[in-house]
Each structure stands twice: as structure tokens, then as C-alpha cells.
Amino acid sequence: MQLTDLKTPRRTVRFDRERLALEDIVAIARGAARPALSDDPQFRAAITKGADFLDRLLREDGTIYGVTTGYGDSCTVAVPLDLVTELPHHLYTYHGCGLGAYLDPTQTRAVMAARLASLSKGFSGVSVGLLEQIVRLFDAGLLPLIPSEGSVGASGDLTPLSYLAAVLCGEREVLRDGVPVAAAQALRDAGITPLRLRPKEGLAIMNGTAVMTGLACLAWDRADYLARLVTRITALASFALDGNDHHFDETLFSVKPHAGMQGVASWLRQDLEYAGQLERNGKRLQDRYSIRCAPHVIGVLADALPFFRTAIENELNSANDNPIIDAEGERVLHGGHFYGGHIAFAMDGMKNAVANLADLLDRQMALLVDARYNAGLPANLSGMQGRRAAISHGLKALQISASAWTAEALKLTMPASVFSRSTECHNQDKVSMGTIAARDCLRVLELTEQVAASLLITVRQGVWLRQRVDPAKPLPAPLARMLALLGQDVAPVEEDRRLDPDLKLLLGRIRDQAWSLYA
């Protein structure tokens, strides 16, 4: 995903105990905003109070989970007081076993921002210095290299977050200006002193849901845009197929009160400039389902997005480590807030709804390229005429590729959350799998965006050919504007040509959300 120039961010997102929106995390992740720790004295005093309470408890009582005991099933192991300061460093050290592709810079910033948000709630017993150190990494452009694989989603994202903890302390590696660098060297060059973690700070950084939550924020933003883009593509496909705009009639949709679905139908009416006239025009009375039922398919995602937002933002604004430090009541509360079940459910649901968009587009494309169903357009939407038409195959291969991407997206819709594993000596005997669900969802989004890019080429070609076949058919103004924008990037396909440069350009436009789509 293309980023805003990180040297000139457009706004500042303040981290304190106030509620953040997922758009705040997305803006930071894309480089459109920078994080800043609140300088409000009351906020900083509240953070400090938690850390001071833990210090006092350690002096007076001497028994605190994860401070004077081992972790997880090892909570029965007492740690000698002279080794307590080393324990958090052992925690991130032995969790240094992640594998798989590294999170990309956008994802890494989202994860860091999500962890900063949780720790800023003031119930984790960390110091202000730790929060400031995370902000320093942002300001210096130093991004921990975080392997994407190795978390079961409880006790939180331990292994991937160990890479953030280690970098805060000057260990492992960071990405600086796109180049991997030893964290010790990068911090030294930036004038940042490595942290020495306080007794609970290793646990507080790692024992939470920041990876799955940061990724979920990015997923929600992409899914929301895709719902709008697929609606616009459907309108263009309907025009290219000489479809019936009365399928989206307001009265028709008033009798099935799913608000998101009704909104999609409203967008289609706008795009097609439907005026409520049921014309007897000699066309096929009912279009095939991939056009006629498009609001019902896209509407599932549109109606689910508000629920997904609530689940993601509640997790983002939670203290989600263990134990929770109640400095006001002077209690240490042991629980399971690291469990990522809400994110897992949201991501499993989202990837299902998004994959259905890929399938919808794939079916629309099948109609558009097939001369038996595309209302008089050339086979494979070939734009070549004359003698050379015999050797021109138009979008034949593109349709095969779109089908492959769709099949892979559909294959990934198996819910990750039902594959809980019992781990860590049966201490973590029921886990969320939220991080795997989030990674799967992002992959489904990527594949669906690829299908959408192929459909943008297809509907651009289809509308061009429809206007050639039926020049008297008026193109609605909203579609004309979209076609003009597409025309700046993609020329009609007359002579066969490779299409991957066009696809990559359109993917960039989709991921940059370059087109303004509906209010």
C-alpha cells in the first residue's frame, strides 16, 4: 500500500485514556498521521501510579504473577528477588521463535499503534518511559521486523510482540528506510537509549492482542472500500450487459429492511440514474443473479461492517494484557483479557463476506466475456475487428486468472477460530486463533482486490464495446465520470497485450483508495 510521505504527516493522533477510532490506527499505519503521547499531567500521573504501585507491592508482598513467578504454566515457579529484573528480558528472548514473512511497514505501524493504545489505558503497570519509547521508534522511522507466524491468539500475540519488546531494548532488527538494520545500531544512530524493562513491562508489551487488532483495523478499512468499489463495478457491469436498472427500485428494497443492503441498492440507483420507470424495453425481464442480487451479496458485508467496527474498536480501546493493575483500588486482577475471540470472530466473518464479493465479481465477468450471455458483445470482449480478429482473444486469460484468485479466496474462508489448540502444558488450553484469522482475512482481501482489478479492466472494456455496439444507449453521468478516470490508466484492449502492468496499476489505485465512491 502506498504511503503518505512519512516526513510530512497530516495530523497527530494523541494517545491517552480516550477512545480511538480504527481510522486513527489506519492513518498512522499509512503514514498520514503520527502518534503522540498526551502531555496531560493527570494522564501521566495515572500511568506512573500503576508502575509505582507494582514497585511498592513487590517490596511489601513479594509475590506477583509474571514478576516474581514464571509465566503461564510456570506460574508455580518462584523467581528469586535478585533475578526479578532479568525475567522480562528472558520473556522476549525465549519468544524469539517467529517465522514466516515479516509484517510489512503498514502492518507494523498498525501493530505498534494498537499496543500503544492498550498500554495507554493505564491498567498495565508500565512506566511513561515505555510509552515514550514506542513513540520514539515512530518518530525515528524504526520499525521492528516482526515475523507474521507463531501466535495462537492467547496468551495474546506473544511471539510476534516479543520482536517489539526486543527492539525497545536495542535487540534484534528493525527496518530503517526500507533496509534491515541491527536494532542496537539503529537506536544508537537515532540517539535513543535502549530500555531496561521494569518487572512487568515485558509481559505488558507481549501479553495482548495488538497484532490481530492492528491487522483488523487495516482489514476493516479495505473491506469498507471494497464494498463501495464492487457496487460501482456492478453498475458498470449492468450497463455493459444492457441490464435492467429496475432491479434496484427503492420500493422493491423497502420491503426487505437490511439497511446495508438498501444502501447498496441506493448507490446502484444513483450510478444508473434510475428514475423509477419500469420500461417495457424488450430486454430479458430478469437479469441473472450476479447483477440482480448484487445488493443482497454486497449488502451482507455492508450490514456486518458496523458490528465488525464495534468489535475491533472495543478491542483497540481495551486493556488486554494480564494481570490487570488496578492502581486506584490497589489490586492485581488476574484474568484473560489477552484472549482475542472478538477479533477472531470479526475476521472470520469478514473474510467470508469479502470472499463472496470475489465470487460475485467472478460471476459477472463470466457473463461479460461469454457471447451467449453478454447481450451482443464480442466473445471474450475482444476489441479487434477485421482480419486480425481471428487471432485476438481479448480477456480470455484474464477471466481464467480472476477465477483462480476467486477460488483461492473462497478456499481461505474456513474459520480459523474453530481450530483452537491446547498449548503450553495445557495452560493455554483454549485459544482464539485471532491472529491467523486476521492474516487470512488480509489475504482474502488481497485476492479480492486482484479480482476487482481484473473486473475494472473488464467493465471498462465492456462499456466501451457496448457504446460501440449501441451508440444510442446513454451512459449515466456517474458511470461516465468513473470511465473517464479508468481511461486515464487503462486503454481499451484492441490488439491483444499483456495486462499485468494494468492490473498492478489498478491494484495500487484500489489500495490507495484513489476513487471517491459515494458519500
C-alpha positions in Angstrom: 0.0 0.0 0.0 1.4 3.4 -1.0 2.1 5.6 2.0 1.9 9.3 2.6 5.4 10.9 2.9 6.3 10.0 6.5 8.3 13.2 6.9 5.2 15.4 6.5 2.3 13.6 8.2 -1.0 15.4 8.0 -2.2 15.1 11.6 -1.3 14.0 15.1 -3.2 11.2 17.0 -3.0 11.7 20.7 -2.6 8.6 22.9 -4.2 8.8 26.4 -7.1 7.1 28.0 -9.7 8.5 25.5 -11.3 6.3 22.9 -9.5 5.9 19.5 -11.2 5.1 16.2 -9.8 2.5 13.8 -9.3 5.3 11.3 -6.7 6.7 13.7 -4.7 3.5 13.5 -5.1 3.3 9.8 -3.9 6.9 9.4 -0.8 6.1 11.5 -0.2 2.9 9.6 -0.3 4.6 6.2 1.9 7.5 7.4 -0.9 10.0 7.2 -0.7 10.7 10.9 1.9 10.5 13.7 1.3 9.2 17.2 2.0 11.5 20.2 1.7 10.6 23.9 -0.5 13.0 25.8 1.3 15.5 27.9 -1.6 15.9 30.3 -0.3 15.7 33.8 -3.3 13.7 35.1 -2.8 11.1 32.4 0.9 10.7 33.1 0.3 10.6 36.8 -2.2 7.8 36.3 0.3 5.8 34.2 3.0 6.3 36.8 0.7 5.4 39.7 0.3 1.9 38.2 4.0 1.3 37.9 4.7 2.7 41.4 2.0 0.5 42.9 3.7 -2.6 41.4 7.1 -1.5 42.8 5.6 -1.0 46.3 3.7 -4.3 46.1 6.9 -6.0 45.1 8.7 -4.6 48.2 5.9 -5.3 50.6 4.4 -8.6 49.4 6.9 -10.1 47.1 4.5 -12.3 45.0 3.2 -11.1 41.7 2.4 -13.2 38.7 4.9 -12.7 35.9 7.0 -10.5 38.2 8.2 -12.9 40.9 6.8 -16.1 39.2 7.4 -17.8 35.9 5.0 -17.3 33.0 1.9 -19.3 32.1 2.0 -22.8 33.4 5.3 -21.9 35.1 3.4 -19.6 37.5 4.1 -22.0 40.3 7.8 -21.4 39.9 9.1 -18.7 42.3 11.7 -16.3 40.9 14.4 -15.2 43.4 14.2 -11.4 44.0 17.7 -10.9 42.7 16.6 -12.3 39.3 13.3 -10.4 39.0 14.8 -7.6 36.9 16.1 -10.2 34.4 12.8 -12.0 34.0 11.1 -9.7 31.4 14.2 -9.9 29.2 14.0 -13.7 29.3 10.4 -13.4 28.3 11.0 -11.7 25.0 14.2 -13.7 24.4 12.7 -17.2 24.6 9.7 -16.0 22.5 12.1 -15.1 19.7 10.9 -18.0 17.5 8.7 -16.4 14.9 8.8 -17.5 11.3 7.1 -16.6 8.0 7.1 -13.4 6.1 7.7 -10.2 8.1 4.8 -7.8 8.6 5.0 -5.0 6.1 5.7 -1.5 7.2 2.0 -0.5 7.1 1.0 -3.5 9.2 3.9 -3.0 11.7 2.9 0.6 12.3 -0.7 -0.6 12.9 0.6 -3.2 15.5 2.7 -0.7 17.3 -0.1 1.8 17.5 -2.5 -0.8 18.7 -0.1 -1.8 21.5 0.5 1.8 22.5 -3.3 2.4 22.6 -3.8 -0.5 25.1 -0.9 0.3 27.3 -2.1 4.0 27.5 -5.3 2.9 29.2 -3.3 2.8 32.4 -4.1 -0.7 33.6 -0.9 -2.5 32.7 1.5 -1.3 35.3 4.0 0.2 32.8 6.1 3.4 33.0 5.6 6.5 31.0 9.1 5.9 29.7 8.0 2.7 28.0 5.1 4.5 26.2 7.6 7.3 25.1 10.0 4.7 23.8 7.3 3.3 21.4 6.7 6.9 20.2 10.4 7.4 19.7 10.5 4.4 17.3 7.8 6.0 15.3 9.5 9.4 15.2 12.8 7.9 14.2 11.2 5.7 11.5 12.4 2.5 13.1 10.1 -0.5 12.6 10.7 -3.8 14.3 11.0 -6.7 11.9 8.1 -8.8 13.1 7.6 -12.4 11.8 3.9 -12.9 10.9 3.6 -16.5 12.1 3.8 -18.0 15.6 0.8 -16.7 17.5 -2.3 -18.7 18.5 -4.0 -15.6 19.8 -3.8 -16.4 23.5 -2.0 -15.5 25.7 -2.2 -12.7 23.2 0.3 -12.3 20.4 3.3 -13.3 22.5 5.8 -14.3 19.9 5.3 -11.5 17.3 5.1 -8.9 20.0 8.4 -10.2 21.5 10.1 -8.5 18.5 8.7 -5.1 19.5 9.8 -5.7 23.1 13.3 -6.7 22.0 13.7 -3.7 19.7 12.7 -1.3 22.5 15.6 -2.8 24.4 18.0 -2.5 21.5 17.9 -6.1 20.4 17.1 -7.9 17.1 16.5 -6.0 13.9 14.5 -3.0 12.6 13.5 -1.7 9.2 15.0 1.7 8.6 14.3 3.4 5.3 13.4 0.1 3.8 16.7 -1.6 4.9 17.1 -4.1 7.8 19.5 -2.8 10.4 20.5 -4.2 13.8 18.3 -2.5 16.4 21.3 -1.6 18.6 22.9 0.3 15.8 19.6 2.0 14.7 18.8 3.2 18.2 22.3 4.5 18.7 22.2 6.4 15.4 18.8 7.9 16.4 20.1 8.9 19.8 17.7 6.5 21.6 18.8 4.8 24.8 17.7 1.1 24.9 15.1 0.4 27.7 15.8 -1.7 30.7 12.3 -3.1 31.3 10.7 -2.8 34.7 9.4 -6.0 36.3 6.0 -6.3 34.5 6.8 -4.4 31.3 7.8 -7.4 29.2 4.6 -9.1 30.0 2.6 -5.9 29.4 4.1 -5.4 25.9 3.7 -9.0 24.7 0.6 -10.4 26.5 -2.0 -8.7 24.4 -4.0 -8.6 21.1 -2.1 -5.9 19.3 -1.1 -7.8 16.2 -4.5 -9.2 15.4 -6.1 -5.8 16.3 -3.8 -3.7 14.3 -4.3 -6.0 11.3 -8.1 -6.0 11.8 -8.1 -2.2 11.6 -6.4 -2.3 8.3 -8.7 -5.1 7.1 -11.9 -3.2 8.1 -10.7 -0.1 6.1 -10.0 -2.2 3.0 -13.3 -4.1 3.2 -15.3 -1.0 3.6 -13.7 0.4 0.4 -14.2 -2.8 -1.4 -17.9 -2.9 -0.7 -18.2 0.5 -2.4 -15.9 -0.4 -5.3 -17.8 -3.6 -6.0 -21.0 -1.7 -6.1 -19.6 0.7 -8.7 -18.2 -2.2 -10.8 -21.7 -3.8 -10.6 -23.3 -0.7 -12.0 -20.7 -0.7 -14.9 -21.3 -4.4 -15.5 -25.1 -3.8 -15.6 -24.7 -1.1 -18.2 -22.3 -3.3 -20.3 -24.7 -6.2 -20.2 -27.6 -3.9 -21.1 -29.2 -4.8 -17.8 -32.4 -3.7 -16.1 -32.0 -0.9 -13.6 -35.4 -1.5 -12.1 -33.9 -4.4 -10.2 -32.7 -1.8 -7.7 -36.0 0.0 -7.3 -36.5 1.8 -3.9 -39.9 0.4 -3.3 -38.6 -3.1 -4.1 -35.9 -2.8 -1.4 -38.2 -1.1 1.1 -39.8 -4.4 1.8 -36.6 -6.1 2.9 -35.2 -3.8 5.6 -31.5 -4.6 5.8 -30.0 -1.1 6.0 -26.7 -2.0 4.4 -28.3 -3.8 1.5 -30.7 -0.9 1.0 -27.7 1.4 0.9 -26.0 -0.6 -1.8 -29.3 -0.6 -3.9 -29.4 3.2 -3.4 -25.8 3.6 -4.7 -26.8 1.5 -7.8 -29.8 3.7 -8.4 -27.6 6.7 -8.3 -25.0 5.2 -10.6 -27.6 4.1 -13.2 -29.7 7.3 -12.8 -32.7 5.1 -12.2 -35.9 7.3 -12.2 -38.4 4.6 -11.1 -39.7 3.9 -14.6 -40.4 0.2 -15.3 -39.9 0.2 -19.0 -41.1 -2.5 -21.4 -38.0 -2.4 -23.5 -37.9 -5.9 -24.9 -35.0 -7.0 -22.8 -34.7 -10.1 -20.7 -37.2 -9.4 -17.9 -34.9 -10.5 -15.1 -31.1 -10.3 -15.1 -29.0 -13.1 -13.8 -28.4 -13.2 -10.1 -24.8 -11.8 -10.2 -26.4 -8.5 -11.3 -29.9 -8.6 -9.9 -28.9 -9.9 -6.5 -25.7 -7.8 -6.2 -27.2 -5.7 -3.4 -28.0 -8.8 -1.5 -24.5 -10.1 -1.7 -22.6 -6.8 -1.1 -25.2 -5.9 1.5 -24.1 -8.7 3.8 -20.7 -7.1 4.2 -22.3 -3.6 4.3 -24.6 -4.7 7.1 -21.8 -6.5 9.0 -19.2 -3.7 8.9 -20.8 -1.7 11.8 -20.6 -4.8 14.0 -17.1 -5.5 12.9 -16.1 -1.9 13.7 -17.6 -2.1 17.2 -15.7 -5.4 17.9 -12.4 -4.1 16.6 -12.6 -0.7 18.2 -13.6 -2.1 21.6 -10.6 -4.4 21.4 -8.4 -1.5 20.3 -9.6 0.6 23.3 -9.2 -2.2 25.9 -6.5 -3.0 28.4 -5.9 -6.5 27.1 -3.0 -8.0 29.0 -2.7 -10.0 32.2 -2.7 -9.3 35.1 -4.7 -6.0 35.1 -3.3 -3.5 37.5 -5.9 -1.6 39.5 -3.8 1.2 41.0 -6.7 3.0 42.4 -8.1 0.0 44.2 -4.6 -1.3 44.8 -5.4 -4.7 43.4 -3.8 -7.1 40.9 -6.5 -8.8 38.9 -5.8 -12.0 37.1 -7.9 -12.8 34.1 -7.8 -13.5 30.4 -8.2 -10.2 28.5 -5.4 -11.3 26.2 -7.9 -13.6 24.5 -8.7 -12.5 21.0 -12.0 -14.1 20.4 -13.9 -11.0 19.3 -11.2 -10.2 16.7 -11.1 -13.8 15.6 -14.9 -13.8 15.0 -14.8 -10.5 13.2 -12.0 -11.6 10.9 -13.6 -15.0 10.2 -16.9 -13.3 9.4 -15.2 -10.5 7.3 -13.2 -12.9 5.2 -16.4 -14.8 4.4 -18.3 -11.7 3.3 -15.3 -10.4 1.3 -14.7 -13.7 -0.5 -18.4 -13.6 -1.6 -17.6 -10.3 -3.3 -14.8 -12.0 -5.2 -17.3 -14.7 -6.2 -19.9 -12.1 -7.3 -17.3 -10.3 -9.5 -16.1 -13.6 -10.9 -19.7 -14.5 -12.0 -20.2 -11.0 -13.5 -17.0 -11.5 -15.5 -18.1 -14.9 -16.7 -21.3 -13.3 -18.2 -19.4 -10.4 -19.7 -16.9 -12.5 -21.7 -19.4 -15.1 -22.9 -21.1 -14.2 -26.1 -24.0 -16.4 -25.1 -24.9 -14.2 -22.2 -23.4 -10.7 -22.8 -26.3 -9.2 -24.9 -24.5 -8.9 -28.2 -20.9 -8.1 -27.2 -18.0 -9.9 -28.8 -16.7 -13.1 -27.3 -14.1 -12.5 -24.6 -14.8 -8.8 -25.1 -12.2 -8.7 -27.8 -12.0 -5.2 -29.3 -10.3 -6.2 -32.5 -12.2 -6.0 -35.8 -11.4 -7.1 -39.3 -9.0 -9.9 -40.4 -6.9 -9.7 -37.1 -10.0 -10.5 -35.0 -9.3 -14.2 -35.8 -6.1 -14.2 -33.8 -7.3 -11.9 -31.0 -8.5 -13.5 -27.7 -9.4 -10.4 -25.7 -9.9 -11.1 -22.0 -9.9 -14.9 -22.2 -6.8 -15.4 -20.0 -7.8 -12.6 -17.6 -11.0 -14.4 -16.9 -9.1 -17.6 -16.0 -6.8 -15.6 -13.6 -9.7 -14.0 -11.9 -11.3 -17.4 -11.5 -8.1 -18.7 -9.9 -7.9 -15.7 -7.4 -11.6 -16.2 -6.6 -11.1 -19.9 -5.9 -8.2 -19.2 -3.6 -10.2 -16.6 -1.7 -13.1 -19.0 -1.3 -10.7 -21.7 -0.1 -9.5 -19.5 2.8 -13.0 -18.9 4.2 -12.7 -21.8 6.6 -13.0 -20.1 10.1 -9.7 -20.1 11.9 -11.3 -19.6 15.3 -12.7 -23.2 15.4 -9.2 -24.6 15.2 -8.2 -23.9 18.8 -5.2 -25.8 20.1 -4.2 -26.7 23.6 -0.7 -25.3 24.1 1.8 -24.5 26.8 1.3 -27.6 29.1 -2.5 -27.2 28.8 -2.4 -23.7 30.5 -3.4 -22.1 27.2 -5.9 -24.9 26.5 -8.4 -22.8 24.6 -7.0 -20.2 22.3 -8.6 -17.7 19.9 -6.5 -18.1 16.7 -7.3 -14.5 16.1 -4.0 -13.6 14.5 -4.3 -16.4 12.0 -7.9 -15.3 11.2 -6.6 -11.7 10.7 -3.8 -12.8 8.4 -6.3 -15.0 6.4 -8.7 -12.1 6.1 -5.9 -9.8 4.7 -5.0 -12.5 2.2 -8.7 -12.8 1.1 -8.8 -9.0 0.8 -5.7 -9.1 -1.4 -7.1 -11.7 -3.6 -10.5 -10.0 -3.9 -8.7 -6.7 -4.8 -7.0 -8.6 -7.6 -10.3 -9.8 -8.8 -11.7 -6.3 -8.6 -8.7 -5.0 -10.6 -9.5 -7.6 -13.3 -13.1 -6.5 -13.3 -12.2 -2.9 -13.7 -10.4 -3.8 -16.9 -13.4 -6.0 -17.9 -16.1 -3.4 -17.3 -14.1 -0.6 -18.8 -13.8 -2.9 -21.9 -17.4 -3.9 -21.7 -18.8 -0.4 -21.6 -16.5 0.7 -24.4 -17.8 -2.1 -26.6 -21.5 -1.5 -25.5 -21.1 2.1 -26.7 -19.7 0.8 -30.0 -22.5 -1.8 -30.5 -25.3 0.5 -29.3 -24.1 4.1 -29.6 -27.6 5.4 -28.9 -27.5 4.0 -25.3 -26.8 6.9 -23.0 -24.1 6.4 -20.4 -25.2 7.7 -16.9 -23.1 10.6 -15.7 -21.7 8.8 -12.6 -20.5 6.0 -14.8 -19.1 8.3 -17.4 -17.0 10.0 -14.7 -15.7 6.6 -13.5 -15.0 5.5 -17.0 -13.0 8.7 -17.7 -10.9 8.0 -14.6 -10.3 4.4 -15.6 -9.5 5.6 -19.1 -6.5 7.6 -17.7 -5.0 4.3 -16.5 -6.3 1.6 -18.9 -6.7 1.8 -22.7 -9.3 -0.4 -24.4 -7.9 -3.7 -25.4 -7.9 -3.9 -29.2 -4.8 -5.9 -30.2 -4.0 -8.5 -27.6 -1.5 -7.2 -25.0 -0.1 -8.2 -21.6 -2.4 -6.9 -18.8 -0.3 -7.4 -15.7 1.0 -3.8 -15.8 -2.6 -2.5 -16.0 -3.6 -4.8 -13.1 -0.7 -3.7 -10.9 -1.6 0.0 -11.6 -5.2 -0.6 -10.8 -4.3 -2.5 -7.6 -2.3 0.5 -6.5 -5.3 2.7 -7.1 -7.6 0.3 -5.1 -5.2 0.1 -2.2 -4.7 3.9 -2.2 -8.5 4.3 -2.4 -7.9 6.7 -5.2 -11.5 7.0 -6.4 -14.2 8.7 -4.3 -17.1 6.3 -4.1 -20.4 7.5 -2.7 -21.0 9.6 0.4 
